[in-house]
Amino acid sequence: MSRQASRDTTQEIAVRRLLHASGLRYRVNFPVPGIRRRTIDIAFTRARIAVYLDGCFWHGCPEHATHPKANAEWWRAKLEKNMSRDRETTAHLESAGWRVLRFWEHDSR
């Protein structure tokens, strides 16, 4: 899993290029205020907008998520923990006055 890209994915780069071409400026992998070791994919800090571009497998997309058969219980727990962390991060940011936008990797850029 250490080889799995966690930042600068193809999806993130495509969205960032569109945003930059539109004249918008943002921060990349911005630390979540008040929570260590968590980042916001694309942050508009002055407007307090957090944009997340979630992968279907890692974040449990209801349409495209797959469930590995090998070591199934470990993977189920791992992916559930990812989704729980996403919910916790969203709730934390919203309570701090941020607007959180989450998009799936299959969504149109």
N, CA and C atoms as a LAMMPS dump frame, in Angstrom:
ITEM: TIMESTEP
0
ITEM: NUMBER OF ATOMS
327
ITEM: BOX BOUNDS ff ff ff
-5.0000000000000000e+02 5.0000000000000000e+02
-5.0000000000000000e+02 5.0000000000000000e+02
-5.0000000000000000e+02 5.0000000000000000e+02
ITEM: ATOMS id mol type element x y z
1 1 1 N 0.821 -1.196 0
2 1 2 C 0 0 0
3 1 3 C 0.863 1.257 0
4 2 1 N 2.121 1.137 0.41
5 2 2 C 2.978 2.32 0.43
6 2 3 C 3.236 2.85 -0.969
7 3 1 N 3.058 2.014 -1.974
8 3 2 C 3.242 2.44 -3.364
9 3 3 C 2.002 3.118 -3.942
10 4 1 N 0.91 3.028 -3.229
11 4 2 C -0.344 3.62 -3.691
12 4 3 C -0.26 5.137 -3.61
13 5 1 N -0.575 5.807 -4.707
14 5 2 C -0.524 7.275 -4.726
15 5 3 C -1.583 7.843 -3.786
16 6 1 N -1.148 8.71 -2.885
17 6 2 C -2.098 9.339 -1.969
18 6 3 C -2.261 10.816 -2.274
19 7 1 N -1.4 11.326 -3.139
20 7 2 C -1.504 12.721 -3.541
21 7 3 C -1.051 12.839 -4.985
22 8 1 N -1.447 13.936 -5.609
23 8 2 C -1.116 14.191 -7.014
24 8 3 C -1.586 13.063 -7.935
25 9 1 N -2.786 12.574 -7.683
26 9 2 C -3.354 11.559 -8.56
27 9 3 C -3.755 12.208 -9.881
28 10 1 N -4.003 11.399 -10.876
29 10 2 C -4.408 11.911 -12.187
30 10 3 C -5.647 12.788 -12.064
31 11 1 N -6.584 12.341 -11.264
32 11 2 C -7.829 13.092 -11.048
33 11 3 C -7.534 14.448 -10.407
34 12 1 N -6.705 14.462 -9.366
35 12 2 C -6.392 15.708 -8.672
36 12 3 C -5.694 16.698 -9.596
37 13 1 N -4.745 16.216 -10.362
38 13 2 C -4.012 17.1 -11.268
39 13 3 C -4.948 17.689 -12.318
40 14 1 N -5.858 16.881 -12.859
41 14 2 C -6.798 17.376 -13.871
42 14 3 C -7.694 18.474 -13.291
43 15 1 N -8.204 18.263 -12.092
44 15 2 C -9.07 19.261 -11.459
45 15 3 C -8.277 20.521 -11.127
46 16 1 N -7.068 20.358 -10.623
47 16 2 C -6.256 21.524 -10.293
48 16 3 C -5.922 22.345 -11.534
49 17 1 N -5.668 21.68 -12.644
50 17 2 C -5.396 22.404 -13.887
51 17 3 C -6.609 23.223 -14.317
52 18 1 N -7.798 22.638 -14.217
53 18 2 C -9.021 23.369 -14.572
54 18 3 C -9.232 24.571 -13.656
55 19 1 N -9.02 24.371 -12.363
56 19 2 C -9.194 25.471 -11.409
57 19 3 C -8.191 26.589 -11.668
58 20 1 N -6.945 26.22 -11.898
59 20 2 C -5.9 27.22 -12.138
60 20 3 C -6.164 27.977 -13.434
61 21 1 N -6.588 27.262 -14.479
62 21 2 C -6.893 27.907 -15.764
63 21 3 C -8.074 28.863 -15.639
64 22 1 N -8.939 28.6 -14.67
65 22 2 C -10.091 29.479 -14.428
66 22 3 C -9.721 30.69 -13.581
67 23 1 N -8.468 30.77 -13.167
68 23 2 C -8.016 31.915 -12.387
69 23 3 C -8.15 31.739 -10.884
70 24 1 N -8.543 30.559 -10.447
71 24 2 C -8.699 30.312 -9.014
72 24 3 C -7.369 29.88 -8.415
73 25 1 N -7.09 30.346 -7.215
74 25 2 C -5.874 29.969 -6.517
75 25 3 C -6.246 29.216 -5.254
76 26 1 N -5.455 28.245 -4.902
77 26 2 C -5.796 27.309 -3.844
78 26 3 C -4.526 26.747 -3.231
79 27 1 N -4.678 26.017 -2.145
80 27 2 C -3.57 25.307 -1.494
81 27 3 C -3.777 23.819 -1.731
82 28 1 N -2.686 23.094 -1.893
83 28 2 C -2.728 21.66 -2.15
84 28 3 C -2.252 20.914 -0.908
85 29 1 N -2.97 19.844 -0.545
86 29 2 C -2.639 19.029 0.631
87 29 3 C -2.443 19.898 1.868
88 30 1 N -3.419 20.756 2.089
89 30 2 C -3.412 21.694 3.212
90 30 3 C -3.771 20.945 4.501
91 31 1 N -3.017 21.139 5.581
92 31 2 C -3.324 20.438 6.838
93 31 3 C -4.708 20.803 7.377
94 32 1 N -5.432 19.797 7.832
95 32 2 C -6.739 20.031 8.445
96 32 3 C -6.495 20.717 9.785
97 33 1 N -7.049 21.919 9.982
98 33 2 C -6.842 22.627 11.247
99 33 3 C -7.38 21.825 12.429
100 34 1 N -6.525 21.565 13.389
101 34 2 C -6.964 20.894 14.611
102 34 3 C -6.89 19.384 14.591
103 35 1 N -6.522 18.771 13.47
104 35 2 C -6.375 17.317 13.409
105 35 3 C -5.031 17.001 12.764
106 36 1 N -4.186 16.327 13.474
107 36 2 C -2.869 15.977 12.957
108 36 3 C -2.964 14.867 11.908
109 37 1 N -2.023 14.902 10.983
110 37 2 C -1.844 13.875 9.966
111 37 3 C -3.036 13.721 9.012
112 38 1 N -3.803 14.767 8.829
113 38 2 C -4.878 14.764 7.833
114 38 3 C -4.747 16.017 6.989
115 39 1 N -5.035 15.872 5.711
116 39 2 C -4.903 17.011 4.811
117 39 3 C -6.157 17.16 3.952
118 40 1 N -6.3 18.352 3.41
119 40 2 C -7.373 18.668 2.473
120 40 3 C -6.751 18.619 1.083
121 41 1 N -7.366 17.889 0.149
122 41 2 C -6.803 17.762 -1.201
123 41 3 C -6.592 19.124 -1.844
124 42 1 N -7.659 19.925 -1.887
125 42 2 C -7.601 21.277 -2.456
126 42 3 C -8.333 22.195 -1.487
127 43 1 N -7.624 23.209 -0.998
128 43 2 C -8.22 24.103 -0.002
129 43 3 C -8.225 25.539 -0.499
130 44 1 N -9.383 26.155 -0.41
131 44 2 C -9.528 27.588 -0.643
132 44 3 C -9.608 28.199 0.751
133 45 1 N -8.453 28.594 1.281
134 45 2 C -8.36 28.94 2.702
135 45 3 C -9.154 30.184 3.085
136 46 1 N -9.131 31.204 2.264
137 46 2 C -9.88 32.426 2.613
138 46 3 C -11.379 32.193 2.61
139 47 1 N -11.854 31.419 1.663
140 47 2 C -13.285 31.119 1.58
141 47 3 C -13.674 29.961 2.494
142 48 1 N -12.674 29.275 3.062
143 48 2 C -12.889 28.113 3.92
144 48 3 C -13.696 27.036 3.196
145 49 1 N -13.176 26.654 2.039
146 49 2 C -13.773 25.573 1.259
147 49 3 C -12.737 24.465 1.125
148 50 1 N -13.139 23.252 1.502
149 50 2 C -12.276 22.079 1.403
150 50 3 C -12.83 21.159 0.321
151 51 1 N -11.991 20.799 -0.635
152 51 2 C -12.398 19.914 -1.733
153 51 3 C -11.638 18.608 -1.602
154 52 1 N -12.384 17.51 -1.581
155 52 2 C -11.795 16.176 -1.539
156 52 3 C -12.157 15.433 -2.808
157 53 1 N -11.181 14.745 -3.387
158 53 2 C -11.382 13.931 -4.573
159 53 3 C -11.121 12.488 -4.154
160 54 1 N -12.195 11.78 -3.825
161 54 2 C -12.091 10.45 -3.234
162 54 3 C -12.073 9.347 -4.281
163 55 1 N -11.173 8.387 -4.086
164 55 2 C -11.104 7.213 -4.943
165 55 3 C -12.216 6.243 -4.575
166 56 1 N -12.804 5.617 -5.576
167 56 2 C -13.943 4.725 -5.344
168 56 3 C -13.595 3.55 -4.431
169 57 1 N -12.454 2.922 -4.643
170 57 2 C -12.081 1.766 -3.823
171 57 3 C -11.773 2.182 -2.394
172 58 1 N -10.899 3.15 -2.208
173 58 2 C -10.4 3.498 -0.883
174 58 3 C -11.418 4.188 -0.002
175 59 1 N -12.42 4.823 -0.603
176 59 2 C -13.383 5.588 0.194
177 59 3 C -14.793 5.023 0.134
178 60 1 N -14.965 3.851 -0.479
179 60 2 C -16.241 3.145 -0.419
180 60 3 C -17.357 3.728 -1.255
181 61 1 N -17.075 4.027 -2.511
182 61 2 C -18.11 4.541 -3.412
183 61 3 C -19.287 3.565 -3.465
184 62 1 N -20.517 4.052 -3.289
185 62 2 C -21.676 3.151 -3.326
186 62 3 C -21.911 2.531 -4.698
187 63 1 N -21.386 3.13 -5.764
188 63 2 C -21.588 2.606 -7.114
189 63 3 C -20.473 1.681 -7.577
190 64 1 N -19.228 1.995 -7.221
191 64 2 C -18.09 1.302 -7.822
192 64 3 C -17.167 0.587 -6.848
193 65 1 N -17.439 0.637 -5.58
194 65 2 C -16.536 0.007 -4.612
195 65 3 C -16.5 -1.498 -4.829
196 66 1 N -15.313 -2.06 -4.711
197 66 2 C -15.155 -3.51 -4.791
198 66 3 C -14.661 -4 -3.439
199 67 1 N -14.834 -5.285 -3.195
200 67 2 C -14.436 -5.871 -1.921
201 67 3 C -13.519 -7.053 -2.203
202 68 1 N -12.236 -6.931 -1.852
203 68 2 C -11.297 -8.018 -2.097
204 68 3 C -11.722 -9.3 -1.397
205 69 1 N -11.491 -10.424 -2.047
206 69 2 C -11.846 -11.712 -1.465
207 69 3 C -10.719 -12.255 -0.588
208 70 1 N -9.477 -11.985 -0.96
209 70 2 C -8.352 -12.418 -0.136
210 70 3 C -8.249 -11.497 1.079
211 71 1 N -8.153 -12.092 2.249
212 71 2 C -8.042 -11.342 3.497
213 71 3 C -9.221 -10.375 3.651
214 72 1 N -10.403 -10.866 3.347
215 72 2 C -11.613 -10.041 3.259
216 72 3 C -11.925 -9.281 4.548
217 73 1 N -11.772 -9.916 5.702
218 73 2 C -12.121 -9.255 6.96
219 73 3 C -11.195 -8.063 7.234
220 74 1 N -9.905 -8.224 6.96
221 74 2 C -8.96 -7.136 7.158
222 74 3 C -9.306 -5.965 6.248
223 75 1 N -9.586 -6.26 4.981
224 75 2 C -9.934 -5.195 4.031
225 75 3 C -11.239 -4.504 4.407
226 76 1 N -12.221 -5.275 4.872
227 76 2 C -13.495 -4.682 5.278
228 76 3 C -13.257 -3.678 6.403
229 77 1 N -12.471 -4.064 7.398
230 77 2 C -12.177 -3.184 8.532
231 77 3 C -11.388 -1.955 8.071
232 78 1 N -10.418 -2.156 7.198
233 78 2 C -9.59 -1.065 6.685
234 78 3 C -10.437 -0.041 5.951
235 79 1 N -11.275 -0.496 5.034
236 79 2 C -12.085 0.424 4.231
237 79 3 C -13.156 1.108 5.076
238 80 1 N -13.708 0.395 6.058
239 80 2 C -14.684 1.017 6.961
240 80 3 C -14.016 2.107 7.793
241 81 1 N -12.779 1.869 8.21
242 81 2 C -12.042 2.877 8.969
243 81 3 C -11.793 4.116 8.107
244 82 1 N -11.485 3.922 6.823
245 82 2 C -11.295 5.055 5.908
246 82 3 C -12.566 5.896 5.824
247 83 1 N -13.705 5.221 5.65
248 83 2 C -14.974 5.945 5.53
249 83 3 C -15.323 6.667 6.831
250 84 1 N -15.034 6.033 7.966
251 84 2 C -15.284 6.655 9.263
252 84 3 C -14.409 7.896 9.434
253 85 1 N -13.152 7.811 9.028
254 85 2 C -12.237 8.947 9.107
255 85 3 C -12.726 10.089 8.216
256 86 1 N -13.25 9.755 7.029
257 86 2 C -13.795 10.785 6.137
258 86 3 C -14.955 11.519 6.806
259 87 1 N -15.869 10.764 7.417
260 87 2 C -17.009 11.382 8.098
261 87 3 C -16.547 12.266 9.262
262 88 1 N -15.577 11.787 10.014
263 88 2 C -15.057 12.548 11.156
264 88 3 C -14.387 13.842 10.692
265 89 1 N -13.604 13.761 9.633
266 89 2 C -12.919 14.943 9.108
267 89 3 C -13.93 15.961 8.587
268 90 1 N -14.926 15.489 7.864
269 90 2 C -15.965 16.381 7.341
270 90 3 C -16.692 17.083 8.487
271 91 1 N -17.088 16.338 9.496
272 91 2 C -17.796 16.922 10.635
273 91 3 C -16.913 17.949 11.351
274 92 1 N -15.64 17.634 11.519
275 92 2 C -14.712 18.557 12.191
276 92 3 C -14.584 19.861 11.408
277 93 1 N -14.38 19.752 10.102
278 93 2 C -14.228 20.957 9.284
279 93 3 C -15.508 21.787 9.269
280 94 1 N -16.655 21.127 9.136
281 94 2 C -17.924 21.864 9.125
282 94 3 C -18.164 22.571 10.453
283 95 1 N -17.803 21.943 11.556
284 95 2 C -17.992 22.59 12.857
285 95 3 C -17.037 23.774 13.031
286 96 1 N -15.939 23.768 12.26
287 96 2 C -14.989 24.884 12.316
288 96 3 C -15.319 25.967 11.289
289 97 1 N -16.459 25.825 10.602
290 97 2 C -16.901 26.851 9.671
291 97 3 C -16.465 26.653 8.227
292 98 1 N -15.939 25.48 7.905
293 98 2 C -15.543 25.179 6.53
294 98 3 C -16.706 24.551 5.775
295 99 1 N -16.714 24.756 4.479
296 99 2 C -17.656 24.053 3.607
297 99 3 C -16.865 22.919 2.956
298 100 1 N -17.37 21.707 3.049
299 100 2 C -16.662 20.531 2.546
300 100 3 C -17.369 19.994 1.307
301 101 1 N -16.609 19.851 0.223
302 101 2 C -17.127 19.299 -1.027
303 101 3 C -16.359 18.013 -1.32
304 102 1 N -17.082 16.91 -1.498
305 102 2 C -16.451 15.624 -1.801
306 102 3 C -16.94 15.141 -3.157
307 103 1 N -15.983 14.715 -3.965
308 103 2 C -16.291 14.207 -5.306
309 103 3 C -15.645 12.835 -5.467
310 104 1 N -16.331 11.957 -6.193
311 104 2 C -15.781 10.63 -6.485
312 104 3 C -14.891 10.705 -7.703
313 105 1 N -13.959 9.765 -7.796
314 105 2 C -13.029 9.761 -8.918
315 105 3 C -13.738 9.615 -10.263
316 106 1 N -14.931 9.013 -10.281
317 106 2 C -15.644 8.825 -11.548
318 106 3 C -16.49 10.046 -11.941
319 107 1 N -16.612 11.03 -11.05
320 107 2 C -17.363 12.242 -11.379
321 107 3 C -16.661 13.027 -12.469
322 108 1 N -17.425 13.706 -13.271
323 108 2 C -16.866 14.528 -14.335
324 108 3 C -16.056 15.675 -13.737
325 109 1 N -14.898 15.907 -14.306
326 109 2 C -14.056 16.984 -13.791
327 109 3 C -14.763 18.305 -13.948
